[in-house]
Amino acid sequence: MTKNFRQIASGKVIVSRYDGVVLRMLSFLLLLSGFAFSTAHGEHSFCQNLTASPTLTPFVDPLTIPPTIDVSTGVQVTLGAYKITQKLHSELPATTLYAYGTSEKTASLPGPTLEATRHKPAHVRFENHIPDSETFLITDTTIHWANPARGGVPIVTHLHGAEAPSDSDGHPDGWFTARGETGHKFVTQNYTYPNSQVAATLWYHDHTVGITRNNVLAGLAGFYIIRSPSEEPRNLPSGRFEVPLMIQDKQLWTNGSINFPDVGDSPDNHPNWCPEYFGDIMLVNGVAWPHLDVYRAKYRFRIVNAANARFLTLSLSEPSLQFIQIGTDGGFLPFPMYLDNLTMAPGYRTDVIVDFSRLPVGTAVYLNNSAPAPFPSGDPDFSPPSTNSVMAFRVVREPAGFRIPQFAVPRTMGPMPVPSYDSKSVMRRSLTLVENDDADGNPLGAVLNNHTWMDPVTETPKVGSVEIWEIINFTPDAHPIHIHLIQFLFLNQQAFNQTAHDAGDCTLDEDFPHPESCFVESPQRPDLTQVGWKDTVIVWPSKVTRLWIKWTPRDGLPFPFNPVSGPGYVWHCHILDHEDNDMMRPLAMLY
């Protein structure tokens, strides 16, 4: 959804985004025309042409570890959203954020890690203590959004990856403000998470309709970890050797504030909405390019890509090291995979072990990123050199008398998931991803199956049924598609000739290698980064991606709650800028 040239304001002036002089002149013209919006930094921010962040020294600040809260006790935990300031780098002033915490004093980016135990329900009350009359990151009111009549910053929290009743799922229209106003799907602020699912890394984040991109970028995100001590592999790295890593990108002004576009790609239609937000600073746990001191030992890293739109392809600078992947979105893999790199879309979680035990003290290992943005085609402007580095690991000597635990990498971690279905009788859903542009080719948004968020529900799976979803991507970008409530398996993907399809010269109704088929290959198995139980999957451009979905909990048992009641669920693109502008659809379970 990116363009090398854009149309600015009503003067129909086409400018290159690389021409800073012209852009400054246009900013002046916009001010004269009354089109301008007031900004705290005194400059306009043009979509995908943001002023570069100040130069910062990387790897000087230590990685912070968010505090943990045990939610397995049966006692309700209250988690509020607050407006705070937090230093993201020691060379910058503190940044204004919205953040989760048990109080304004304890709120932080990321929020506290909620530690759950399988089969022990967690009770969490979410409260909104944000005093602002509107979000400090500009809201585009021309797209469908919460729009509280009395003002305020609406929030609603989604636990990403949870098997939870829909009144605790964080429905986008279930928002509420600090002023007592609620969305039309609001049920309660008191959520119950059954935690009946297997051990896994989840994360919670804001999910308010139309401003999810604003609120998550502002800081409303945190880890949620489900443990199952009797079922997990023994002797995995734990304690100080188990580290959560939440990766995001941001663009900052010299005063520390977040640089967020206030001039969109198609300002005549959407004055402020931008198709993807890319920043030039990489943050891990709310720290820009941090470092972590590690002993010569095995470490377990639970990684979440919490970026608005940036995909990640992570690698380690030390050639002797690999990622030993033991888990994905839905929990443990059947066996570890030894990988040189990890590709993670927004919303992905990856559970890996890295073994530093053979490295000499004093070694520096860098966690690097090589994913193009937008993904997968790429534009060098959106992947500056600063985004190629994420953080540093510094191998240090353990304190005198400290004995390093001898952790192990398990050989197996569970049975191999096998998707089974009757190919003749299984329910198949053919779903399309389509981008809409204005007359000049600038993105206006994208839709799922040619429906908007407000259109009546069309995906109504039956509890216990098996479905095959065939997602056809007609857009030029890869999209991470997230389905609430359940985990699924990636069956295969198949490339097709989109040019011939659009010209009407072939059909997707015929299999390869039929002469009238648009497919240019037989179905291909998923790559290693798509293996295992998933709730978010990369759907590549000009490909059909097929998913096996059984509408039950991951373990195949009945839901421990009524999945049909409440406001319902959703499925959507997890590029937050797309999700906010109609690339999201309701989903209703039926008996």
C-alpha positions in Angstrom: 0.0 0.0 0.0 2.9 2.4 -0.6 3.5 4.9 -3.3 6.7 6.6 -4.5 4.7 9.7 -5.3 1.7 11.2 -3.6 -1.0 13.7 -4.1 -1.1 16.4 -1.5 -4.2 18.4 -0.5 -6.6 19.9 -3.0 -4.0 21.6 -5.2 -3.4 18.3 -7.0 0.3 18.8 -6.7 2.3 15.6 -7.2 5.6 15.5 -5.3 8.4 13.0 -4.7 8.6 12.1 -1.1 12.4 12.5 -1.3 12.2 16.3 -2.1 12.4 17.9 1.3 12.3 21.5 -0.1 9.0 20.9 -1.9 7.5 19.2 1.2 8.4 22.2 3.4 6.9 24.5 0.8 3.7 22.3 0.7 3.6 22.5 4.5 3.5 26.3 4.3 0.7 26.1 1.6 -1.2 23.7 3.8 -1.0 26.1 6.7 -2.3 28.9 4.6 -5.2 26.8 3.3 -6.4 25.9 6.8 -5.8 22.2 6.1 -3.1 22.0 8.8 -3.4 20.3 12.1 -1.8 21.6 15.3 1.2 19.5 16.3 3.2 19.6 19.4 6.5 19.7 17.5 5.5 22.4 15.1 6.0 20.4 11.9 3.7 18.4 9.7 4.3 14.6 9.4 3.7 13.3 5.9 2.6 9.7 5.5 5.6 7.5 4.9 7.9 10.5 4.7 8.4 11.2 8.4 11.2 13.5 9.6 14.1 11.2 10.6 14.5 10.6 14.3 17.4 12.2 16.1 20.7 10.2 15.9 21.0 8.0 19.0 23.8 5.8 20.3 22.7 2.1 20.1 23.3 -0.5 22.7 24.0 1.8 25.6 20.8 1.3 27.6 20.1 -2.0 29.3 17.1 -4.1 28.4 14.2 -3.7 30.9 12.2 -6.7 32.0 8.5 -5.9 32.6 7.2 -6.8 36.1 5.1 -9.9 36.5 1.7 -10.4 38.0 0.4 -13.9 39.0 -3.1 -14.2 37.7 -3.6 -17.8 38.7 -4.6 -17.1 42.3 -8.3 -16.7 41.6 -8.2 -13.1 42.9 -9.2 -10.4 40.5 -6.4 -8.3 39.2 -7.1 -4.7 38.2 -5.1 -3.3 35.2 -5.6 0.3 34.2 -4.6 2.3 31.2 -2.8 5.5 32.1 -1.1 8.5 30.5 2.6 8.4 31.4 6.0 9.5 30.3 8.9 7.0 29.9 12.4 7.4 28.6 12.9 5.2 25.6 16.6 6.1 25.3 19.0 7.8 27.7 19.9 10.5 25.1 16.2 11.6 24.7 13.7 13.3 26.9 10.9 11.1 28.2 8.2 10.1 25.7 4.5 10.6 26.4 2.7 7.2 26.2 -0.4 5.4 27.2 0.4 2.3 29.2 -1.0 -0.5 31.3 -0.3 -0.9 35.0 -1.8 -1.4 38.4 -1.4 2.3 39.0 -0.2 5.4 37.2 3.2 5.0 39.0 3.7 1.4 37.9 2.3 1.7 34.3 4.9 1.1 31.6 5.6 0.0 28.1 5.3 -3.0 27.9 2.7 -3.4 30.6 3.2 -6.0 33.3 3.5 -9.6 32.2 0.5 -11.6 33.3 1.5 -15.1 34.4 -1.3 -17.7 34.2 -1.5 -21.4 34.9 -3.4 -23.8 32.7 -6.9 -24.8 34.0 -6.8 -21.9 36.6 -9.1 -19.1 35.4 -7.8 -15.6 35.6 -10.0 -12.6 36.4 -8.8 -9.2 35.2 -10.6 -5.9 35.4 -9.6 -3.3 32.9 -10.0 0.3 33.7 -9.5 3.5 31.7 -7.7 6.3 33.5 -6.6 8.3 30.4 -7.7 11.9 31.0 -7.2 13.2 27.5 -10.2 14.5 25.5 -8.7 12.9 22.4 -5.7 10.7 21.7 -2.4 12.5 21.4 -1.8 10.7 18.2 -4.1 12.2 15.6 -7.4 10.3 14.8 -8.6 10.3 11.2 -12.4 10.7 11.7 -13.1 9.9 8.0 -12.6 6.2 8.7 -15.0 4.2 10.9 -14.0 4.5 14.5 -15.3 4.5 18.1 -16.1 8.3 18.0 -17.3 8.8 21.6 -19.9 11.6 21.8 -18.5 13.1 25.0 -14.8 12.8 23.9 -12.1 10.9 25.7 -9.7 8.1 24.6 -11.7 4.8 24.1 -9.9 1.6 24.9 -10.7 -2.1 24.9 -8.2 -4.9 25.6 -7.8 -8.1 23.4 -5.9 -11.0 24.7 -4.3 -12.1 21.4 -4.3 -15.9 21.1 -6.7 -16.6 23.9 -9.5 -19.2 23.9 -11.9 -17.0 25.8 -15.6 -16.1 25.8 -16.4 -13.2 23.5 -17.4 -10.9 26.3 -13.8 -11.2 27.5 -12.2 -11.1 24.0 -12.0 -7.4 23.6 -14.5 -6.8 20.9 -13.5 -3.7 18.9 -16.9 -2.1 19.5 -16.8 -3.0 23.2 -14.7 0.1 24.0 -15.2 2.4 27.0 -13.8 5.8 28.0 -12.7 7.3 31.3 -15.8 9.5 31.0 -18.1 6.5 31.3 -19.1 6.2 27.6 -19.2 2.8 26.0 -19.4 1.2 22.5 -22.6 -0.6 21.3 -21.0 -4.0 21.9 -19.7 -3.2 25.4 -20.6 -5.9 28.0 -18.2 -5.6 30.9 -14.8 -4.4 32.1 -14.4 -7.6 34.2 -12.8 -10.3 32.0 -12.4 -14.0 32.7 -9.8 -16.0 30.9 -10.4 -19.8 31.4 -6.7 -20.7 30.6 -7.9 -24.1 29.5 -5.5 -24.0 26.6 -2.0 -25.4 26.4 1.1 -23.5 27.6 1.8 -20.7 25.2 3.1 -17.1 24.8 0.2 -14.7 24.3 0.0 -10.9 24.4 -2.6 -8.3 25.3 -3.1 -5.1 23.5 -5.7 -2.4 22.7 -8.3 -3.3 20.0 -10.5 -0.3 19.7 -12.3 0.0 16.4 -10.6 2.6 14.1 -7.7 3.6 16.5 -6.0 0.3 17.4 -2.9 1.7 15.5 -2.9 4.8 17.6 -3.3 3.1 21.0 -0.9 0.3 20.4 1.8 2.7 19.0 1.1 4.8 22.1 2.1 1.9 24.3 -1.0 -0.3 25.2 0.6 -3.7 25.0 2.0 -6.4 27.3 2.8 -10.2 27.6 0.5 -12.9 28.9 2.1 -16.3 29.5 0.2 -19.5 30.2 2.3 -22.2 31.9 1.5 -25.8 32.5 4.3 -27.2 34.7 3.1 -30.9 34.5 3.0 -30.9 30.7 5.9 -28.7 29.7 9.3 -30.1 28.7 11.6 -30.3 31.7 14.8 -28.3 32.3 14.1 -25.4 29.9 15.8 -22.1 30.6 13.9 -20.4 33.4 14.1 -17.5 35.9 16.7 -14.9 34.7 17.4 -17.2 31.7 13.9 -16.8 30.4 13.5 -13.4 28.8 10.4 -11.8 27.1 11.3 -9.6 24.1 8.6 -7.2 22.7 9.8 -5.7 19.4 8.3 -2.5 18.0 9.5 0.4 15.7 8.8 4.0 16.3 9.8 7.4 14.9 10.6 10.1 17.4 11.0 13.9 17.5 14.0 15.5 19.3 11.7 16.2 22.3 11.1 12.5 22.6 7.5 12.6 21.4 6.2 10.0 18.9 6.3 11.2 15.3 2.9 10.2 13.8 1.6 11.3 10.3 -1.0 14.0 10.2 -1.1 14.2 6.4 -2.3 11.0 4.7 -1.6 9.4 1.3 -5.0 10.5 0.0 -5.8 13.6 2.0 -8.9 14.5 0.0 -10.4 11.2 1.2 -8.6 10.4 4.4 -6.8 13.5 5.7 -4.6 11.6 8.2 -4.8 7.9 7.7 -1.6 6.3 6.4 -1.5 2.8 4.9 1.4 1.6 7.0 3.3 3.2 9.9 7.1 2.5 9.8 9.5 3.9 12.3 13.3 4.2 12.1 14.0 3.3 15.8 13.8 -0.3 16.9 12.6 -0.8 20.5 12.7 -3.9 22.6 10.6 -3.8 25.8 10.3 -0.1 25.4 14.0 0.6 25.0 15.7 1.8 21.8 18.4 -0.7 20.7 19.1 -2.1 24.2 21.7 -4.5 25.4 21.4 -7.6 27.6 24.3 -9.1 29.5 24.2 -12.9 29.3 26.2 -15.6 30.9 27.7 -18.5 29.0 24.4 -20.4 29.1 21.3 -21.3 27.2 18.6 -18.6 27.3 14.9 -18.8 26.4 13.5 -15.8 24.5 9.8 -15.3 24.1 9.5 -12.9 21.2 6.5 -10.9 20.0 6.3 -8.7 17.0 4.2 -5.8 18.4 4.9 -3.4 15.5 2.1 -1.6 13.7 3.1 -2.8 10.2 6.8 -3.8 10.2 7.6 -7.5 9.5 10.8 -8.9 11.0 13.4 -11.3 9.7 15.6 -11.8 12.7 19.2 -13.3 12.7 22.2 -13.4 15.0 25.5 -11.9 14.0 27.5 -14.7 15.5 27.8 -17.4 12.8 28.1 -20.2 15.3 24.7 -19.5 16.8 21.2 -20.5 15.7 17.7 -20.0 16.9 16.4 -23.2 18.4 12.7 -22.7 17.9 10.6 -24.6 20.4 7.2 -22.8 20.1 5.0 -20.6 18.1 1.7 -18.7 18.5 -0.2 -21.8 19.8 2.5 -23.2 22.1 5.2 -25.8 21.7 6.2 -27.3 18.4 6.3 -31.2 18.2 10.1 -30.9 17.9 12.7 -28.1 18.0 13.7 -26.5 14.7 17.3 -25.1 14.2 17.0 -21.9 12.2 19.4 -19.2 11.0 16.6 -16.7 10.8 13.0 -16.1 11.9 10.4 -14.2 9.9 7.7 -12.7 12.1 4.7 -10.7 11.0 3.0 -8.3 13.3 1.2 -10.3 15.9 3.5 -13.4 15.7 5.0 -15.0 18.8 8.1 -17.1 18.6 9.6 -19.1 21.5 13.4 -19.8 21.0 16.4 -21.0 22.8 19.8 -19.4 22.1 22.9 -21.2 23.4 25.7 -18.7 24.4 27.7 -21.3 26.4 30.5 -21.7 23.9 31.2 -18.0 23.4 34.1 -16.4 25.2 33.5 -13.7 27.7 33.5 -10.3 26.0 31.7 -11.5 22.9 29.0 -9.2 21.5 26.2 -10.8 19.6 23.7 -8.6 17.7 20.1 -9.4 17.0 19.6 -8.1 13.4 16.6 -7.6 11.1 16.6 -7.8 7.4 12.9 -7.9 6.5 12.0 -5.4 3.7 9.2 -2.9 4.4 6.6 -3.0 3.1 6.8 -6.8 3.1 7.8 -8.6 0.9 8.6 -6.1 -2.0 10.3 -3.5 0.1 11.3 0.1 -0.3 14.8 1.2 1.0 13.3 4.4 2.5 11.2 2.3 5.0 14.1 0.1 6.0 16.9 2.5 6.8 20.2 1.1 8.3 18.9 1.9 11.8 16.2 -0.8 11.5 18.7 -3.5 10.6 19.8 -3.7 14.3 17.5 -4.6 17.1 19.5 -5.2 20.2 22.9 -6.6 21.5 23.7 -9.5 23.7 27.0 -9.1 25.7 28.6 -12.3 27.1 29.8 -11.6 30.6 31.4 -13.7 33.3 29.0 -15.0 36.0 29.6 -13.7 39.6 32.0 -15.7 41.8 30.3 -18.7 43.3 27.3 -18.6 40.9 26.7 -21.9 39.2 25.1 -21.7 35.8 22.2 -24.2 35.5 22.6 -26.9 32.9 19.5 -26.3 30.8 18.5 -28.7 28.0 16.9 -28.5 24.6 14.1 -31.1 24.4 14.1 -33.6 21.6 10.4 -33.7 21.3 7.6 -31.6 22.8 4.4 -33.3 21.8 2.6 -35.1 19.0 2.7 -33.9 15.4 -0.5 -32.1 14.5 -2.3 -33.8 11.6 -5.1 -31.9 9.9 -7.8 -34.5 9.1 -11.0 -33.8 7.0 -13.2 -35.2 4.3 -12.2 -33.3 1.2 -15.7 -33.9 -0.3 -17.8 -32.7 2.6 -15.7 -30.2 4.5 -16.9 -26.6 4.5 -14.6 -24.4 2.3 -14.6 -20.7 2.4 -13.0 -18.7 -0.4 -12.0 -15.3 1.0 -10.3 -12.4 -0.8 -8.0 -9.6 0.1 -8.5 -6.5 -2.1 -7.0 -3.0 -1.9 -8.9 0.1 -2.9 -7.1 3.1 -4.4 -8.2 6.6 -5.3 -8.1 8.0 -8.9 -4.4 8.7 -8.6 -3.5 5.3 -7.3 -3.1 6.2 -3.7 -4.4 3.7 -1.1 -7.8 4.3 0.4 -7.9 1.1 2.4 -8.4 -2.6 2.0 -11.2 -5.0 2.6 -11.8 -8.7 3.4 -14.0 -10.6 0.9 -15.3 -7.2 -0.4 -17.0 -6.4 2.8 -16.4 -3.6 5.3 -16.4 -3.9 9.1 -20.0 -2.7 9.4 -21.4 -5.1 6.8 -23.5 -8.0 8.2 -21.5 -11.1 9.4 -20.8 -13.6 6.7 -18.4 -16.0 8.6 -20.6 -18.2 10.8 -18.8 -21.4 11.6 -20.5 -24.2 13.6 -19.0 -25.2 16.9 -17.0 -28.4 16.5 -16.9 -28.2 12.7 -13.8 -28.3 10.4 -13.4 -25.7 7.7 -10.8 -25.0 5.0 -10.2 -21.3 4.5 -8.7 -20.4 1.1 -7.5 -16.8 1.4 -6.8 -15.2 -2.0 -4.5 -12.2 -1.8 -5.1 -9.8 -4.7 -3.0 -7.0 -3.1 0.7 -6.2 -3.6 1.6 -6.7 0.0 1.7 -9.6 2.5 -0.9 -9.5 5.2 -0.8 -11.2 8.6 -4.3 -12.6 9.0 -5.4 -13.2 12.6 -8.4 -15.2 13.6 -9.8 -14.8 17.2 -10.8 -17.7 19.5 -9.0 -20.6 17.8 -5.7 -22.0 16.6 -5.3 -23.3 13.1 -2.8 -25.2 10.9 -1.3 -23.9 7.6 -2.1 -26.5 4.9 -0.4 -25.0 1.8 -0.1 -22.0 -0.4 -0.2 -21.7 -4.2 0.9 -18.9 -6.5 -1.3 -17.7 -9.3 -0.9 -15.4 -12.3 -2.7 -12.3 -11.1 -2.2 -10.3 -14.3 -3.9 -13.1 -16.3 -6.6 -13.4 -13.7 -7.4 -9.7 -13.7 -7.6 -9.8 -17.5 -10.1 -12.6 -17.4 -7.7 -15.0 -19.2 -7.8 -17.8 -16.6 -9.7 -19.0 -13.6 -8.9 -20.1 -10.0 -11.7 -22.7 -10.2 -9.4 -25.1 -12.2 -6.5 -26.9 -10.6 -2.9 -26.7 -11.8 -1.9 -27.6 -14.5 -5.2 -27.3 -16.3 -4.7 -25.0 -19.3 -7.4 -22.6 -18.1 -6.0 -22.5 -14.5 -4.4 -19.3 -13.2 -2.2 -21.3 -10.8 1.4 -21.5 -11.9 2.4 -24.3 -9.4 1.1 -27.1 -7.4 0.2 -26.4 -3.7 3.4 -25.8 -1.7 3.9 -26.8 1.9 4.4 -24.0 4.5 7.9 -22.8 5.2 9.3 -23.5 8.6 8.2 -20.2 10.1 4.5 -21.1 9.4 4.7 -24.6 10.9 2.8 -25.5 14.1 -0.4 -24.2 15.7 -1.0 -20.6 14.6 -3.5 -17.8 15.2 -1.8 -15.4 12.8 -0.5 -16.3 9.4 1.3 -14.5 6.5 -0.8 -14.4 3.4 1.5 -13.7 0.5 0.6 -11.5 -2.5 -0.7 -13.3 -5.6 -1.1 -16.6 -3.7 -3.9 -18.6 -2.3 -3.2 -19.6 1.4 -5.2 -22.5 2.8 -5.8 -23.0 6.5 -7.2 -26.0 8.4 -9.5 -24.8 11.1 -11.3 -26.9 13.7 -13.7 -24.7 15.6 -12.8 -26.2 19.0 -10.1 -25.5 21.6 -6.6 -26.5 20.5 -6.9 -29.8 22.4 -10.1 -30.7 20.6 -12.3 -30.8 23.7 -15.5 -28.8 24.0 -15.2 -25.1 24.9 -15.4 -24.5 28.7 -17.7 -21.6 27.9 -20.5 -20.8 25.5 -18.8 -19.5 22.3 -22.1 -18.5 20.8 -23.1 -16.0 23.4 -21.8 -12.4 23.8 -20.8 -9.8 21.2 -19.0 -12.3 18.9 -15.5 -12.5 17.6 -13.5 -11.1 14.6 -10.9 -11.9 12.1 -8.6 -9.3 10.5 -5.3 -8.2 9.1 -2.8 -7.5 11.9 -1.2 -4.6 10.1 -2.9 -2.2 12.5 -3.2 0.6 9.9 -5.2 -1.9 7.6 -7.3 -3.3 10.5 -8.4 0.2 11.4 -9.5 1.0 7.9 -12.0 -1.8 7.2 -9.7 -4.8 6.9 -11.6 -6.5 9.7 -14.7 -8.6 9.7 -17.1 -9.9 12.4 -17.2 -13.7 13.1 -20.1 -15.4 14.8 -20.1 -19.0 16.1 -23.2 -21.1 15.7 -24.4 -24.4 17.2 
